[in-house]
Amino acid sequence: MEFAGFVHAAAAATLVAPSAWRWFSSNATANYALEPEGWRRIRGR
């Protein structure tokens, strides 16, 4: 399935069940978010 197919499937799922957006967005940024310790390391403190 091409990327456009995934986008269409996600759009259809959220139209059928509006609360489905939480499934698509949950943990979307959790793997990229820094905790306070990470920010301290970046800032060198």
CHARMM-style PDB file with segment names, atoms N, HN, CA, C and O in Angstrom:
ATOM      1  N   MET     1       0.848  -1.178   0.000  1.00  0.00      PROA
ATOM      2  CA  MET     1       0.000   0.000   0.000  1.00  0.00      PROA
ATOM      3  C   MET     1       0.889   1.236   0.000  1.00  0.00      PROA
ATOM      4  O   MET     1       1.817   1.345   0.802  1.00  0.00      PROA
ATOM      5  N   GLU     2       0.606   2.142  -0.883  1.00  0.00      PROA
ATOM      6  HN  GLU     2      -0.147   2.054  -1.534  1.00  0.00      PROA
ATOM      7  CA  GLU     2       1.371   3.375  -0.953  1.00  0.00      PROA
ATOM      8  C   GLU     2       1.004   4.302   0.196  1.00  0.00      PROA
ATOM      9  O   GLU     2       0.011   4.092   0.893  1.00  0.00      PROA
ATOM     10  N   PHE     3       1.818   5.321   0.378  1.00  0.00      PROA
ATOM     11  HN  PHE     3       2.625   5.491  -0.188  1.00  0.00      PROA
ATOM     12  CA  PHE     3       1.588   6.281   1.459  1.00  0.00      PROA
ATOM     13  C   PHE     3       0.200   6.898   1.363  1.00  0.00      PROA
ATOM     14  O   PHE     3      -0.480   7.054   2.377  1.00  0.00      PROA
ATOM     15  N   ALA     4      -0.224   7.248   0.157  1.00  0.00      PROA
ATOM     16  HN  ALA     4       0.329   7.121  -0.667  1.00  0.00      PROA
ATOM     17  CA  ALA     4      -1.555   7.851  -0.022  1.00  0.00      PROA
ATOM     18  C   ALA     4      -2.643   6.904   0.471  1.00  0.00      PROA
ATOM     19  O   ALA     4      -3.661   7.352   0.999  1.00  0.00      PROA
ATOM     20  N   GLY     5      -2.439   5.614   0.306  1.00  0.00      PROA
ATOM     21  HN  GLY     5      -1.612   5.250  -0.123  1.00  0.00      PROA
ATOM     22  CA  GLY     5      -3.408   4.630   0.788  1.00  0.00      PROA
ATOM     23  C   GLY     5      -3.537   4.659   2.304  1.00  0.00      PROA
ATOM     24  O   GLY     5      -4.635   4.534   2.847  1.00  0.00      PROA
ATOM     25  N   PHE     6      -2.399   4.827   2.986  1.00  0.00      PROA
ATOM     26  HN  PHE     6      -1.507   4.929   2.545  1.00  0.00      PROA
ATOM     27  CA  PHE     6      -2.425   4.921   4.452  1.00  0.00      PROA
ATOM     28  C   PHE     6      -3.140   6.192   4.899  1.00  0.00      PROA
ATOM     29  O   PHE     6      -3.893   6.185   5.873  1.00  0.00      PROA
ATOM     30  N   VAL     7      -2.896   7.271   4.181  1.00  0.00      PROA
ATOM     31  HN  VAL     7      -2.285   7.277   3.390  1.00  0.00      PROA
ATOM     32  CA  VAL     7      -3.548   8.539   4.526  1.00  0.00      PROA
ATOM     33  C   VAL     7      -5.050   8.419   4.349  1.00  0.00      PROA
ATOM     34  O   VAL     7      -5.822   8.877   5.191  1.00  0.00      PROA
ATOM     35  N   HSD     8      -5.464   7.797   3.244  1.00  0.00      PROA
ATOM     36  HN  HSD     8      -4.837   7.425   2.560  1.00  0.00      PROA
ATOM     37  CA  HSD     8      -6.897   7.611   3.013  1.00  0.00      PROA
ATOM     38  C   HSD     8      -7.524   6.695   4.071  1.00  0.00      PROA
ATOM     39  O   HSD     8      -8.640   6.939   4.530  1.00  0.00      PROA
ATOM     40  N   ALA     9      -6.811   5.662   4.442  1.00  0.00      PROA
ATOM     41  HN  ALA     9      -5.904   5.463   4.069  1.00  0.00      PROA
ATOM     42  CA  ALA     9      -7.327   4.747   5.468  1.00  0.00      PROA
ATOM     43  C   ALA     9      -7.472   5.460   6.809  1.00  0.00      PROA
ATOM     44  O   ALA     9      -8.456   5.261   7.521  1.00  0.00      PROA
ATOM     45  N   ALA    10      -6.491   6.288   7.148  1.00  0.00      PROA
ATOM     46  HN  ALA    10      -5.692   6.449   6.570  1.00  0.00      PROA
ATOM     47  CA  ALA    10      -6.560   7.034   8.406  1.00  0.00      PROA
ATOM     48  C   ALA    10      -7.711   8.035   8.371  1.00  0.00      PROA
ATOM     49  O   ALA    10      -8.433   8.192   9.355  1.00  0.00      PROA
ATOM     50  N   ALA    11      -7.879   8.703   7.248  1.00  0.00      PROA
ATOM     51  HN  ALA    11      -7.293   8.575   6.447  1.00  0.00      PROA
ATOM     52  CA  ALA    11      -8.978   9.665   7.119  1.00  0.00      PROA
ATOM     53  C   ALA    11     -10.324   8.967   7.232  1.00  0.00      PROA
ATOM     54  O   ALA    11     -11.229   9.460   7.906  1.00  0.00      PROA
ATOM     55  N   ALA    12     -10.459   7.825   6.576  1.00  0.00      PROA
ATOM     56  HN  ALA    12      -9.725   7.424   6.028  1.00  0.00      PROA
ATOM     57  CA  ALA    12     -11.718   7.082   6.639  1.00  0.00      PROA
ATOM     58  C   ALA    12     -11.999   6.602   8.057  1.00  0.00      PROA
ATOM     59  O   ALA    12     -13.135   6.664   8.527  1.00  0.00      PROA
ATOM     60  N   ALA    13     -10.967   6.127   8.732  1.00  0.00      PROA
ATOM     61  HN  ALA    13     -10.044   6.077   8.350  1.00  0.00      PROA
ATOM     62  CA  ALA    13     -11.151   5.635  10.101  1.00  0.00      PROA
ATOM     63  C   ALA    13     -11.609   6.753  11.030  1.00  0.00      PROA
ATOM     64  O   ALA    13     -12.462   6.535  11.890  1.00  0.00      PROA
ATOM     65  N   THR    14     -11.045   7.954  10.861  1.00  0.00      PROA
ATOM     66  HN  THR    14     -10.351   8.131  10.162  1.00  0.00      PROA
ATOM     67  CA  THR    14     -11.446   9.047  11.742  1.00  0.00      PROA
ATOM     68  C   THR    14     -12.829   9.592  11.381  1.00  0.00      PROA
ATOM     69  O   THR    14     -13.509  10.169  12.229  1.00  0.00      PROA
ATOM     70  N   LEU    15     -13.243   9.412  10.133  1.00  0.00      PROA
ATOM     71  HN  LEU    15     -12.691   8.943   9.444  1.00  0.00      PROA
ATOM     72  CA  LEU    15     -14.605   9.808   9.773  1.00  0.00      PROA
ATOM     73  C   LEU    15     -15.631   8.844  10.369  1.00  0.00      PROA
ATOM     74  O   LEU    15     -16.696   9.260  10.825  1.00  0.00      PROA
ATOM     75  N   VAL    16     -15.299   7.560  10.361  1.00  0.00      PROA
ATOM     76  HN  VAL    16     -14.434   7.222   9.991  1.00  0.00      PROA
ATOM     77  CA  VAL    16     -16.208   6.542  10.900  1.00  0.00      PROA
ATOM     78  C   VAL    16     -16.240   6.612  12.426  1.00  0.00      PROA
ATOM     79  O   VAL    16     -17.308   6.560  13.036  1.00  0.00      PROA
ATOM     80  N   ALA    17     -15.075   6.727  13.026  1.00  0.00      PROA
ATOM     81  HN  ALA    17     -14.207   6.769  12.530  1.00  0.00      PROA
ATOM     82  CA  ALA    17     -14.968   6.800  14.493  1.00  0.00      PROA
ATOM     83  C   ALA    17     -14.057   7.970  14.841  1.00  0.00      PROA
ATOM     84  O   ALA    17     -12.839   7.803  14.904  1.00  0.00      PROA
ATOM     85  N   PRO    18     -14.629   9.157  15.070  1.00  0.00      PROA
ATOM     86  CA  PRO    18     -13.807  10.345  15.323  1.00  0.00      PROA
ATOM     87  C   PRO    18     -12.771  10.187  16.442  1.00  0.00      PROA
ATOM     88  O   PRO    18     -11.723  10.830  16.404  1.00  0.00      PROA
ATOM     89  N   SER    19     -13.046   9.361  17.410  1.00  0.00      PROA
ATOM     90  HN  SER    19     -13.898   8.838  17.441  1.00  0.00      PROA
ATOM     91  CA  SER    19     -12.073   9.178  18.489  1.00  0.00      PROA
ATOM     92  C   SER    19     -10.855   8.370  18.038  1.00  0.00      PROA
ATOM     93  O   SER    19      -9.899   8.234  18.801  1.00  0.00      PROA
ATOM     94  N   ALA    20     -10.870   7.832  16.816  1.00  0.00      PROA
ATOM     95  HN  ALA    20     -11.647   7.942  16.197  1.00  0.00      PROA
ATOM     96  CA  ALA    20      -9.739   7.048  16.309  1.00  0.00      PROA
ATOM     97  C   ALA    20      -8.484   7.892  16.134  1.00  0.00      PROA
ATOM     98  O   ALA    20      -7.385   7.342  16.056  1.00  0.00      PROA
ATOM     99  N   TRP    21      -8.621   9.221  16.071  1.00  0.00      PROA
ATOM    100  HN  TRP    21      -9.514   9.668  16.134  1.00  0.00      PROA
ATOM    101  CA  TRP    21      -7.440  10.063  15.916  1.00  0.00      PROA
ATOM    102  C   TRP    21      -6.463   9.838  17.057  1.00  0.00      PROA
ATOM    103  O   TRP    21      -5.253   9.983  16.880  1.00  0.00      PROA
ATOM    104  N   ARG    22      -6.982   9.483  18.231  1.00  0.00      PROA
ATOM    105  HN  ARG    22      -7.965   9.366  18.375  1.00  0.00      PROA
ATOM    106  CA  ARG    22      -6.090   9.240  19.371  1.00  0.00      PROA
ATOM    107  C   ARG    22      -5.177   8.048  19.110  1.00  0.00      PROA
ATOM    108  O   ARG    22      -4.015   8.052  19.515  1.00  0.00      PROA
ATOM    109  N   TRP    23      -5.696   7.040  18.441  1.00  0.00      PROA
ATOM    110  HN  TRP    23      -6.640   7.037  18.112  1.00  0.00      PROA
ATOM    111  CA  TRP    23      -4.875   5.861  18.140  1.00  0.00      PROA
ATOM    112  C   TRP    23      -3.754   6.238  17.180  1.00  0.00      PROA
ATOM    113  O   TRP    23      -2.620   5.784  17.332  1.00  0.00      PROA
ATOM    114  N   PHE    24      -4.076   7.074  16.188  1.00  0.00      PROA
ATOM    115  HN  PHE    24      -4.997   7.444  16.066  1.00  0.00      PROA
ATOM    116  CA  PHE    24      -3.071   7.473  15.207  1.00  0.00      PROA
ATOM    117  C   PHE    24      -2.037   8.426  15.790  1.00  0.00      PROA
ATOM    118  O   PHE    24      -0.875   8.411  15.383  1.00  0.00      PROA
ATOM    119  N   SER    25      -2.453   9.252  16.737  1.00  0.00      PROA
ATOM    120  HN  SER    25      -3.397   9.264  17.067  1.00  0.00      PROA
ATOM    121  CA  SER    25      -1.527  10.257  17.256  1.00  0.00      PROA
ATOM    122  C   SER    25      -0.865   9.875  18.572  1.00  0.00      PROA
ATOM    123  O   SER    25       0.119  10.500  18.967  1.00  0.00      PROA
ATOM    124  N   SER    26      -1.383   8.862  19.257  1.00  0.00      PROA
ATOM    125  HN  SER    26      -2.182   8.354  18.936  1.00  0.00      PROA
ATOM    126  CA  SER    26      -0.784   8.495  20.539  1.00  0.00      PROA
ATOM    127  C   SER    26       0.648   8.018  20.343  1.00  0.00      PROA
ATOM    128  O   SER    26       0.937   7.207  19.463  1.00  0.00      PROA
ATOM    129  N   ASN    27       1.508   8.523  21.155  1.00  0.00      PROA
ATOM    130  HN  ASN    27       1.273   9.182  21.870  1.00  0.00      PROA
ATOM    131  CA  ASN    27       2.935   8.189  21.118  1.00  0.00      PROA
ATOM    132  C   ASN    27       3.620   8.601  19.820  1.00  0.00      PROA
ATOM    133  O   ASN    27       4.723   8.139  19.528  1.00  0.00      PROA
ATOM    134  N   ALA    28       2.979   9.463  19.045  1.00  0.00      PROA
ATOM    135  HN  ALA    28       2.083   9.838  19.282  1.00  0.00      PROA
ATOM    136  CA  ALA    28       3.597   9.903  17.795  1.00  0.00      PROA
ATOM    137  C   ALA    28       4.886  10.662  18.056  1.00  0.00      PROA
ATOM    138  O   ALA    28       5.849  10.538  17.300  1.00  0.00      PROA
ATOM    139  N   THR    29       4.906  11.441  19.114  1.00  0.00      PROA
ATOM    140  HN  THR    29       4.124  11.542  19.729  1.00  0.00      PROA
ATOM    141  CA  THR    29       6.116  12.201  19.430  1.00  0.00      PROA
ATOM    142  C   THR    29       6.817  11.701  20.686  1.00  0.00      PROA
ATOM    143  O   THR    29       7.880  12.210  21.044  1.00  0.00      PROA
ATOM    144  N   ALA    30       6.250  10.732  21.343  1.00  0.00      PROA
ATOM    145  HN  ALA    30       5.387  10.319  21.053  1.00  0.00      PROA
ATOM    146  CA  ALA    30       6.838  10.257  22.601  1.00  0.00      PROA
ATOM    147  C   ALA    30       8.268   9.767  22.409  1.00  0.00      PROA
ATOM    148  O   ALA    30       9.108   9.955  23.289  1.00  0.00      PROA
ATOM    149  N   ASN    31       8.554   9.146  21.277  1.00  0.00      PROA
ATOM    150  HN  ASN    31       7.871   8.994  20.562  1.00  0.00      PROA
ATOM    151  CA  ASN    31       9.897   8.636  21.042  1.00  0.00      PROA
ATOM    152  C   ASN    31      10.900   9.751  20.743  1.00  0.00      PROA
ATOM    153  O   ASN    31      12.109   9.529  20.804  1.00  0.00      PROA
ATOM    154  N   TYR    32      10.405  10.942  20.422  1.00  0.00      PROA
ATOM    155  HN  TYR    32       9.423  11.122  20.373  1.00  0.00      PROA
ATOM    156  CA  TYR    32      11.274  12.051  20.074  1.00  0.00      PROA
ATOM    157  C   TYR    32      11.345  13.110  21.158  1.00  0.00      PROA
ATOM    158  O   TYR    32      12.222  13.974  21.120  1.00  0.00      PROA
ATOM    159  N   ALA    33      10.442  13.060  22.122  1.00  0.00      PROA
ATOM    160  HN  ALA    33       9.730  12.359  22.154  1.00  0.00      PROA
ATOM    161  CA  ALA    33      10.400  14.077  23.160  1.00  0.00      PROA
ATOM    162  C   ALA    33      11.539  13.868  24.159  1.00  0.00      PROA
ATOM    163  O   ALA    33      11.861  12.745  24.547  1.00  0.00      PROA
ATOM    164  N   LEU    34      12.124  14.972  24.553  1.00  0.00      PROA
ATOM    165  HN  LEU    34      11.862  15.885  24.238  1.00  0.00      PROA
ATOM    166  CA  LEU    34      13.210  14.899  25.531  1.00  0.00      PROA
ATOM    167  C   LEU    34      12.674  15.131  26.931  1.00  0.00      PROA
ATOM    168  O   LEU    34      11.786  15.953  27.155  1.00  0.00      PROA
ATOM    169  N   GLU    35      13.231  14.392  27.851  1.00  0.00      PROA
ATOM    170  HN  GLU    35      13.952  13.724  27.669  1.00  0.00      PROA
ATOM    171  CA  GLU    35      12.924  14.601  29.255  1.00  0.00      PROA
ATOM    172  C   GLU    35      13.873  15.673  29.779  1.00  0.00      PROA
ATOM    173  O   GLU    35      14.832  16.028  29.094  1.00  0.00      PROA
ATOM    174  N   PRO    36      13.627  16.194  30.971  1.00  0.00      PROA
ATOM    175  CA  PRO    36      14.496  17.242  31.517  1.00  0.00      PROA
ATOM    176  C   PRO    36      15.989  16.880  31.495  1.00  0.00      PROA
ATOM    177  O   PRO    36      16.829  17.740  31.233  1.00  0.00      PROA
ATOM    178  N   GLU    37      16.316  15.624  31.767  1.00  0.00      PROA
ATOM    179  HN  GLU    37      15.633  14.925  31.980  1.00  0.00      PROA
ATOM    180  CA  GLU    37      17.724  15.205  31.750  1.00  0.00      PROA
ATOM    181  C   GLU    37      18.318  15.359  30.354  1.00  0.00      PROA
ATOM    182  O   GLU    37      19.471  15.766  30.218  1.00  0.00      PROA
ATOM    183  N   GLY    38      17.563  15.046  29.339  1.00  0.00      PROA
ATOM    184  HN  GLY    38      16.626  14.715  29.450  1.00  0.00      PROA
ATOM    185  CA  GLY    38      18.041  15.203  27.966  1.00  0.00      PROA
ATOM    186  C   GLY    38      18.324  16.656  27.626  1.00  0.00      PROA
ATOM    187  O   GLY    38      19.327  16.965  26.983  1.00  0.00      PROA
ATOM    188  N   TRP    39      17.442  17.545  28.057  1.00  0.00      PROA
ATOM    189  HN  TRP    39      16.627  17.293  28.579  1.00  0.00      PROA
ATOM    190  CA  TRP    39      17.668  18.975  27.821  1.00  0.00      PROA
ATOM    191  C   TRP    39      18.908  19.458  28.567  1.00  0.00      PROA
ATOM    192  O   TRP    39      19.670  20.269  28.040  1.00  0.00      PROA
ATOM    193  N   ARG    40      19.117  18.967  29.790  1.00  0.00      PROA
ATOM    194  HN  ARG    40      18.499  18.308  30.218  1.00  0.00      PROA
ATOM    195  CA  ARG    40      20.319  19.359  30.539  1.00  0.00      PROA
ATOM    196  C   ARG    40      21.588  18.933  29.812  1.00  0.00      PROA
ATOM    197  O   ARG    40      22.568  19.676  29.770  1.00  0.00      PROA
ATOM    198  N   ARG    41      21.564  17.742  29.247  1.00  0.00      PROA
ATOM    199  HN  ARG    41      20.768  17.138  29.281  1.00  0.00      PROA
ATOM    200  CA  ARG    41      22.742  17.269  28.501  1.00  0.00      PROA
ATOM    201  C   ARG    41      23.001  18.115  27.263  1.00  0.00      PROA
ATOM    202  O   ARG    41      24.148  18.434  26.949  1.00  0.00      PROA
ATOM    203  N   ILE    42      21.937  18.473  26.567  1.00  0.00      PROA
ATOM    204  HN  ILE    42      21.005  18.214  26.822  1.00  0.00      PROA
ATOM    205  CA  ILE    42      22.095  19.312  25.370  1.00  0.00      PROA
ATOM    206  C   ILE    42      22.663  20.672  25.745  1.00  0.00      PROA
ATOM    207  O   ILE    42      23.553  21.196  25.076  1.00  0.00      PROA
ATOM    208  N   ARG    43      22.134  21.234  26.826  1.00  0.00      PROA
ATOM    209  HN  ARG    43      21.411  20.808  27.370  1.00  0.00      PROA
ATOM    210  CA  ARG    43      22.568  22.562  27.253  1.00  0.00      PROA
ATOM    211  C   ARG    43      23.910  22.524  27.982  1.00  0.00      PROA
ATOM    212  O   ARG    43      24.493  23.574  28.255  1.00  0.00      PROA
ATOM    213  N   GLY    44      24.405  21.331  28.299  1.00  0.00      PROA
ATOM    214  HN  GLY    44      23.932  20.478  28.077  1.00  0.00      PROA
ATOM    215  CA  GLY    44      25.703  21.201  28.945  1.00  0.00      PROA
ATOM    216  C   GLY    44      25.698  21.535  30.414  1.00  0.00      PROA
ATOM    217  O   GLY    44      26.704  21.995  30.952  1.00  0.00      PROA
ATOM    218  N   ARG    45      24.579  21.311  31.068  1.00  0.00      PROA
ATOM    219  HN  ARG    45      23.761  20.937  30.631  1.00  0.00      PROA
ATOM    220  CA  ARG    45      24.486  21.624  32.503  1.00  0.00      PROA
ATOM    221  C   ARG    45      24.280  20.374  33.303  1.00  0.00      PROA
ATOM    222  OT1 ARG    45      24.179  20.435  34.528  1.00  0.00      PROA
TER     223      ARG     45
END
